[in-house]
Amino acid sequence: MIRCDQGSEPGGQPLLRPVTLGDLRLPNRVVMAPLTRARATNSELVPTDLHAAYYGQRATAGLIVAESAWVSERAIGFPGVPGIYSERQVAAWRRVAGVVHALGGRVVLQLWHTGAGSHPDHLGGALPAGPSAVDPGEVCWTAAGPRPTVTPREMTAAEIGRTVADYGAASERAHRAGFDGVEIAANGTYLIAQFLNPRLNRRADGYGTDRGRLLLEIVDAVTAAWDGRRTGVRLSPYWTVRDTSAGVRGDGYPYTADEETLAAFDGLVAELDRRPLAYLHLRGPVPGGVPDFDAFARYRKLFGGALIANHGFGRESGNAIVEAGVADAVSFARPFVANPDLVARFALGQGTARGDRGTHYRGGARGYVDYPIWAGS
């Protein structure tokens, strides 16, 4: 007999219960987190049949948050990442969404802009733009390999307006492509997170005195393309140097989860609660390798909508945070790479396979669509 950790039946696990996030109705609470996989290896950054197969294999997730897609050519900052700024991209994404829907799944598209985290190699030699002329001290991956970020241009008010419009247009294209909604990537070290960061955003105008203004304007532009609550926002208030990949340069790293930073996120989350969002997707800390439920609870108190918890969760901890009422769903990133059948593995109490990290960003089918489903012992 197969034993599950919550109840005598697979459906007794909190993660396997249905849930509604805004106007997104999910059959389970196992969310596939957005995973950049660098498979759009064509000059127009158009999704391919490999993308359709990859997401189709994972359609049993309660919700797929598809990989980040560039909102414009000015947003590009990583090789092989597809966009959502051209009609060819819209048509290709429509095929991806159609495959997921045909297999019974639900999928939203994450919208991305790297801002000062980009490099001239991605922008035809032009300097990237950010909130202020401050080098974020990151490493940017280019077709020629890793490159240190440079001191960006400070975005003008007109450029900020165009960027907000780019997000709105990308959201409308995602709607036409057949997605069930969109997610705004405000996490990590990219454009929106740069505007939220007091060490990178030193502006004297309204986008500096109110560092959340850009995100809120983007939320308003993005939600306008949808009827009802079909937009999510992903935040990472606890992001620190320990969360980053190797290659961060020098001292004085700008991302520090101190009380000043967390208090600013308190106010921002309270403002987001006033917008017509489907959910808040929160990346939390994992001190000692264990997700910190209290960190999520801090923002749960400020956001009355649905909350998706992310970072460091497994089946048991995912079930526990949902059962505790701290989160409505849990997103999983790397477990979905090597386990297209992750929901079934959770339901049957089976272990998960490990992915080949060497193939995460290499392109091609290997390590992308060739992971097998569990076939029993």
RANOR-V690661 format. One record per residue. SS is DSSP state (H for helix, E for strand, L for the rest). PHI is phi in whole degrees, 0 to 359 (* if undefined). NEAR is the number of other C-alpha atoms within 8 Angstrom. Layout:
ss=SS phi=PHI near=NEAR
ss=SS phi=PHI near=NEAR
This chain:
ss=L phi=* near=2
ss=L phi=276 near=5
ss=L phi=255 near=7
ss=L phi=256 near=12
ss=L phi=276 near=7
ss=L phi=227 near=10
ss=L phi=84 near=9
ss=L phi=276 near=7
ss=L phi=242 near=8
ss=H phi=307 near=11
ss=H phi=293 near=9
ss=H phi=287 near=10
ss=L phi=289 near=14
ss=H phi=307 near=12
ss=H phi=297 near=12
ss=H phi=262 near=14
ss=L phi=276 near=11
ss=L phi=296 near=9
ss=E phi=204 near=11
ss=E phi=245 near=8
ss=E phi=251 near=11
ss=L phi=62 near=13
ss=L phi=254 near=9
ss=E phi=258 near=10
ss=E phi=262 near=9
ss=E phi=246 near=12
ss=L phi=281 near=9
ss=L phi=208 near=11
ss=L phi=251 near=17
ss=E phi=268 near=14
ss=E phi=261 near=13
ss=E phi=274 near=14
ss=L phi=289 near=11
ss=L phi=294 near=11
ss=L phi=228 near=8
ss=L phi=293 near=8
ss=L phi=235 near=11
ss=L phi=57 near=13
ss=L phi=259 near=14
ss=L phi=272 near=12
ss=L phi=268 near=10
ss=L phi=232 near=7
ss=L phi=296 near=5
ss=L phi=263 near=4
ss=L phi=52 near=12
ss=L phi=260 near=12
ss=L phi=301 near=13
ss=L phi=239 near=8
ss=H phi=297 near=7
ss=H phi=299 near=11
ss=H phi=297 near=10
ss=H phi=298 near=13
ss=H phi=294 near=11
ss=H phi=300 near=10
ss=H phi=286 near=13
ss=H phi=298 near=11
ss=H phi=298 near=10
ss=L phi=252 near=11
ss=L phi=291 near=15
ss=L phi=282 near=9
ss=L phi=302 near=15
ss=L phi=303 near=14
ss=E phi=208 near=14
ss=E phi=261 near=16
ss=E phi=262 near=13
ss=E phi=295 near=13
ss=E phi=309 near=10
ss=E phi=302 near=14
ss=E phi=235 near=12
ss=E phi=294 near=15
ss=L phi=277 near=15
ss=L phi=196 near=12
ss=H phi=294 near=8
ss=H phi=288 near=6
ss=H phi=271 near=12
ss=L phi=295 near=12
ss=L phi=201 near=14
ss=L phi=201 near=10
ss=L phi=286 near=9
ss=L phi=77 near=12
ss=L phi=267 near=15
ss=L phi=287 near=14
ss=E phi=249 near=12
ss=L phi=220 near=14
ss=L phi=243 near=13
ss=L phi=233 near=7
ss=H phi=290 near=7
ss=H phi=296 near=7
ss=H phi=294 near=14
ss=H phi=302 near=14
ss=H phi=297 near=9
ss=H phi=290 near=11
ss=H phi=295 near=12
ss=H phi=299 near=12
ss=H phi=294 near=9
ss=H phi=299 near=15
ss=H phi=299 near=13
ss=H phi=296 near=9
ss=H phi=295 near=12
ss=H phi=299 near=15
ss=H phi=294 near=10
ss=H phi=297 near=7
ss=L phi=263 near=8
ss=L phi=88 near=8
ss=L phi=263 near=13
ss=L phi=230 near=14
ss=E phi=213 near=13
ss=E phi=242 near=13
ss=E phi=250 near=14
ss=E phi=274 near=14
ss=E phi=254 near=15
ss=E phi=225 near=11
ss=L phi=213 near=14
ss=L phi=276 near=12
ss=H phi=57 near=13
ss=H phi=292 near=18
ss=H phi=281 near=15
ss=L phi=277 near=14
ss=L phi=212 near=16
ss=H phi=307 near=10
ss=H phi=301 near=7
ss=H phi=272 near=11
ss=L phi=237 near=12
ss=L phi=63 near=6
ss=L phi=93 near=7
ss=L phi=283 near=6
ss=L phi=289 near=10
ss=L phi=292 near=13
ss=E phi=243 near=11
ss=E phi=216 near=15
ss=L phi=297 near=14
ss=L phi=216 near=13
ss=L phi=279 near=9
ss=L phi=230 near=8
ss=L phi=292 near=11
ss=L phi=288 near=12
ss=L phi=71 near=11
ss=L phi=259 near=11
ss=E phi=245 near=12
ss=E phi=253 near=13
ss=E phi=275 near=11
ss=E phi=236 near=13
ss=L phi=298 near=5
ss=L phi=266 near=5
ss=E phi=113 near=6
ss=E phi=290 near=8
ss=E phi=228 near=9
ss=E phi=292 near=9
ss=L phi=295 near=14
ss=L phi=242 near=10
ss=L phi=289 near=9
ss=L phi=277 near=13
ss=E phi=282 near=10
ss=E phi=283 near=9
ss=L phi=295 near=11
ss=L phi=282 near=6
ss=H phi=299 near=6
ss=H phi=294 near=7
ss=H phi=295 near=8
ss=H phi=298 near=10
ss=H phi=300 near=8
ss=H phi=294 near=8
ss=H phi=295 near=8
ss=H phi=301 near=12
ss=H phi=295 near=10
ss=H phi=300 near=10
ss=H phi=297 near=13
ss=H phi=298 near=14
ss=H phi=293 near=11
ss=H phi=296 near=14
ss=H phi=296 near=13
ss=H phi=295 near=11
ss=H phi=294 near=11
ss=H phi=298 near=15
ss=H phi=298 near=12
ss=H phi=293 near=9
ss=L phi=284 near=11
ss=L phi=95 near=10
ss=L phi=292 near=14
ss=L phi=277 near=10
ss=E phi=170 near=13
ss=E phi=222 near=14
ss=E phi=232 near=13
ss=E phi=269 near=12
ss=E phi=278 near=12
ss=L phi=249 near=13
ss=L phi=258 near=12
ss=L phi=72 near=8
ss=L phi=235 near=9
ss=L phi=259 near=13
ss=H phi=309 near=14
ss=H phi=295 near=12
ss=H phi=297 near=11
ss=H phi=295 near=14
ss=H phi=293 near=16
ss=H phi=282 near=9
ss=L phi=264 near=12
ss=L phi=293 near=8
ss=L phi=274 near=7
ss=L phi=252 near=13
ss=L phi=262 near=13
ss=L phi=245 near=9
ss=L phi=291 near=10
ss=L phi=259 near=7
ss=L phi=269 near=6
ss=H phi=295 near=9
ss=H phi=276 near=12
ss=H phi=257 near=11
ss=H phi=290 near=8
ss=L phi=235 near=7
ss=L phi=291 near=13
ss=L phi=275 near=10
ss=H phi=300 near=9
ss=H phi=301 near=12
ss=H phi=301 near=9
ss=H phi=295 near=9
ss=H phi=293 near=9
ss=H phi=295 near=12
ss=H phi=302 near=10
ss=H phi=297 near=9
ss=H phi=291 near=12
ss=H phi=288 near=15
ss=H phi=293 near=15
ss=L phi=296 near=8
ss=L phi=279 near=10
ss=L phi=233 near=11
ss=L phi=274 near=7
ss=L phi=80 near=7
ss=L phi=259 near=12
ss=L phi=227 near=15
ss=E phi=241 near=14
ss=E phi=248 near=13
ss=E phi=233 near=12
ss=E phi=253 near=13
ss=E phi=236 near=12
ss=L phi=221 near=11
ss=L phi=297 near=11
ss=L phi=264 near=10
ss=L phi=296 near=13
ss=L phi=223 near=9
ss=H phi=301 near=9
ss=H phi=290 near=5
ss=H phi=273 near=6
ss=L phi=269 near=7
ss=L phi=284 near=5
ss=L phi=297 near=4
ss=L phi=115 near=6
ss=L phi=299 near=11
ss=L phi=257 near=8
ss=L phi=71 near=6
ss=L phi=268 near=4
ss=L phi=70 near=4
ss=L phi=304 near=11
ss=L phi=287 near=8
ss=L phi=262 near=10
ss=L phi=225 near=10
ss=L phi=273 near=10
ss=L phi=267 near=6
ss=H phi=295 near=6
ss=H phi=298 near=6
ss=H phi=295 near=11
ss=H phi=295 near=11
ss=H phi=295 near=8
ss=H phi=295 near=8
ss=H phi=292 near=9
ss=H phi=304 near=10
ss=H phi=295 near=8
ss=H phi=295 near=9
ss=H phi=297 near=11
ss=H phi=297 near=10
ss=H phi=291 near=8
ss=H phi=298 near=10
ss=L phi=297 near=12
ss=L phi=272 near=6
ss=L phi=262 near=8
ss=L phi=280 near=9
ss=L phi=265 near=15
ss=L phi=280 near=14
ss=E phi=192 near=13
ss=E phi=248 near=14
ss=E phi=253 near=12
ss=E phi=249 near=12
ss=E phi=266 near=13
ss=L phi=256 near=15
ss=L phi=275 near=10
ss=L phi=230 near=10
ss=H phi=298 near=7
ss=H phi=67 near=4
ss=H phi=80 near=6
ss=L phi=241 near=8
ss=L phi=303 near=12
ss=L phi=266 near=10
ss=H phi=298 near=8
ss=H phi=297 near=6
ss=H phi=296 near=9
ss=H phi=288 near=13
ss=H phi=299 near=9
ss=H phi=305 near=8
ss=H phi=270 near=10
ss=H phi=302 near=11
ss=L phi=292 near=7
ss=L phi=259 near=10
ss=L phi=236 near=13
ss=L phi=278 near=7
ss=L phi=275 near=11
ss=E phi=285 near=12
ss=E phi=236 near=14
ss=E phi=255 near=13
ss=E phi=267 near=14
ss=E phi=215 near=13
ss=L phi=105 near=11
ss=L phi=83 near=8
ss=L phi=274 near=13
ss=L phi=239 near=7
ss=H phi=300 near=7
ss=H phi=293 near=8
ss=H phi=291 near=9
ss=H phi=296 near=12
ss=H phi=300 near=12
ss=H phi=292 near=9
ss=H phi=287 near=11
ss=H phi=289 near=14
ss=H phi=299 near=8
ss=L phi=284 near=7
ss=L phi=80 near=7
ss=L phi=280 near=12
ss=L phi=226 near=14
ss=L phi=267 near=12
ss=E phi=205 near=14
ss=E phi=228 near=15
ss=E phi=256 near=13
ss=E phi=233 near=14
ss=L phi=257 near=10
ss=H phi=303 near=7
ss=H phi=303 near=12
ss=H phi=281 near=12
ss=H phi=299 near=9
ss=H phi=263 near=13
ss=L phi=228 near=12
ss=L phi=301 near=11
ss=L phi=259 near=12
ss=H phi=303 near=11
ss=H phi=298 near=10
ss=H phi=296 near=7
ss=H phi=297 near=12
ss=H phi=298 near=10
ss=H phi=298 near=12
ss=H phi=265 near=10
ss=L phi=70 near=10
ss=L phi=268 near=7
ss=L phi=288 near=6
ss=L phi=246 near=9
ss=L phi=279 near=7
ss=L phi=263 near=6
ss=L phi=276 near=9
ss=L phi=270 near=8
ss=H phi=297 near=5
ss=H phi=293 near=6
ss=H phi=254 near=10
ss=L phi=302 near=11
ss=L phi=235 near=9
ss=L phi=273 near=9
ss=L phi=86 near=13
ss=L phi=86 near=7
ss=L phi=283 near=8
ss=L phi=296 near=8
ss=L phi=72 near=11
ss=L phi=235 near=11
ss=L phi=239 near=10
ss=L phi=250 near=7
ss=L phi=281 near=9
ss=L phi=280 near=6
ss=L phi=277 near=7
ss=L phi=293 near=6
ss=L phi=246 near=4
ss=L phi=90 near=3
ss=L phi=267 near=2
